[in-house]
């Protein structure tokens, strides 16, 4: 298996090289030269395997320069940090399931990939004979930052720098990052939004002079964002695993299509589902759920991606994104793998803030995706109604998906089994969840946790309780223009 860039399909690199580099030299994103097949017999065979075994089996199809045993050891070590199954499937009603992805150390779905990525990176560097330091740059809208910090904490041969919008994350998300311990970590608040952080980081990866300067110092840049294939690949696994669980529990018959509803910001999570579909997991629709920053909803409706719009700070901050980087991979895959076309679109986006795809490209997308969004009021209503009906508390991101998934079912009469990706523990957003359930507007997050416990009887995670007493170690706030200097 070789990997190519979305902007220049003539150059190929090994799987390990793609993971170590993170981003291609031409600014494109690495994708596999071909998508491996997963047969129905293989899906059946996975029913009797545990999650690390499923992960190793699926990843080995993409990472052909690593062995199954190497990947199994990595997955076993990574997922030993989880509270039980890394991706349990919970039935809440006939035909409606929650794929709980928040049982890891930072209580968000990013843990599924970011506990494993350090192991993949270490294996890749070993295979390639690389001894220099790997400097991981992370732009985060809330959850990726903490998950990367926790995953790479004190990992030899690595350094991690995280940039987050200083006023664009929840209080709990911010506390998780600024209290993070580790000798190889730095965290910066940025005066701006996530797109400002992401644009600056991607420009650094594209700065060949800067990268060479760092190489001369024995440092190579890489990424823990979903622009890195090593971060996206582990997310494919939980779509396969969810389908296998439905089979194993006799909820579906082999070949029955399943819809997946995904709260979406940078488009990596839902794109992983698309790759699972292309491997052979039977799906009906991928439901793309956005908040008030509904640039993706408009894109799927009209075929024009346009960031020239108001930016909203919402109660689902990990989705407060206008430039969804992983959409580039999808357009490359569905548009004939034409790197020149993707380069044109991305240049138009950088220059004008928008681009328009062809009618044929748009037709292909709407056959596979449904896109919708939830306002703040609709998000609150979804949290309240879901708890009232099922006694199941939702975080705001998952509530967005629940709302959009419900709208899809009501408008289409498509009652195929629907799996909603539950992406964060409600206690990462206690004030918003409490307000949705009770109308009680509490400023302090820890007081909100106490009240939320009384309301839901859902235990407060120890990691959240500890934030109240941990010292704040990272207090620097910078401008987007200063990000490059902090790397140097």
C-alpha positions, 0 to 999 in steps of 0.5 A: 500500500502506498499513499498519495497527496490530494494535490499531486497524485504522482508522488507516492510514499509509504504508510509509515512516511505518511504518518511521520510527515502528517501533511504532504510537501505540496500542502495536500493530505495523504490518502491511500493509493487504493481503498482495501476491501472488507468482505462480508466473511471478514465482517462476520469473523470480527464479531468474535474479536475484541476492539483492539483485535478489530483495530489491528485487523482493519489498520493492517489493511492500510498500514502494510509496512507494519505487522498485525502483531505490532498493531495489536500490541499498539492498540492493546496498550492504547485502549488499556487506558479506556474505561472498558470498551473504547466504542460501546454501542448502546441501544436507546430505542428500536432502530436508534443507537448511540456509539459512545466514543467518550470512555477514554482519558479525556472524555471525548471521541478524539481519544480513540485515535490520539491514544493510539497515534503515539504508538503508530508514530513510534513504530513508523519512526522505528521502521524508517530509522528516524531518530530526530525529534518529532514536533507535533503541532495541533490546532484545536477547537477544544477536544483534540488539544487535550487528547493530543496532550494526554496521548503524547505526554512524556513520549520520548522523541516528541514535542507537542504544541497546542493552539486553541481559541482563547475564548472559543472553548468550554471552561472544562475544555480550557481547564483540561488543556491549561492544567496538562502536565508533561515535560514535552508540552506547550499550550497557547491560547490564541486571540481568534477562532479555530480557523485562525489556529488551523490556517496558521498551523497549515501555513507552517507545514507548507513553509519549506524554508521553516521546515528545513530550518527545523530539520537542521536543528534535528526536529521534524514537524508532524500533526495530530489533527485529522489531516494526519492519516494516522489520526483518521485511520483509527476512526474508521475502526469504530464504524466497522466495529459498530456494524459488527456489534449490530450483527453480533447482537442480531440487530441486523442481518448481513448486508442491511444498510445502517445510517450513521449520524455524525456531529461534524466540524473539521469533517474527519469523523464523518469522512472516516465513516465514508472510508469504512463504507468504501471498504465494504461496510453496508451503509445507507446515508452518512448524516452530516450534522452541523451547528449554527456554523452550517457551512457544510449544510449549505455546501451539500445543499448547493455545491458551493463552499463559502466561508464568507459568513458570520462565525458563531460561538456556540455551546458545541464549540468543537464544531465552531469551524468554517474551514473543514479540512478533511472535505478536501479528501472527500472531494479528491476521492469522489471527483476522480482523484484529480490533484489539479482540480483539488489544488484549484479549489483549495487556492480559490478557498484561500484567495476568496473564501469560497469555491464551487464544485461541478454539478456531477461532483455535487450529485455524487455527494448528495447520493451518499450524504444528508446534511442538516444543522441545529440552532442553539434552541434546537440543541437545548431542546434535543438535550431536554427531550432526549433525557425526558424520553430515555433518561440519557444525558447528551452533550451539546455536540451529540445533541446536534446530531440527535436533532439532525438525525430526527429531522432526517427520519421525519423528512425521508421516512428512512427508518434504517437503523441509525447510529448516532456518534456520541462524541463527548461526556456531558460533564465536559459541558456541564453548564450548557447541559444543566441549563438545557435540563433545568433552565438553571444558568450557573456560571461555575462549571464545578457547581454545575457538575454538582447540580447535574449529578443531582439531576441525572444521577450520572457520576462525575468523572474523576478527571473532571473533579481533579481539574478543580485543584490542579495548578494552571501551567499554561497561561500564554495567550498570543495572536495568530501572527505569533504562532510561527515564532512560538514554533521556532 
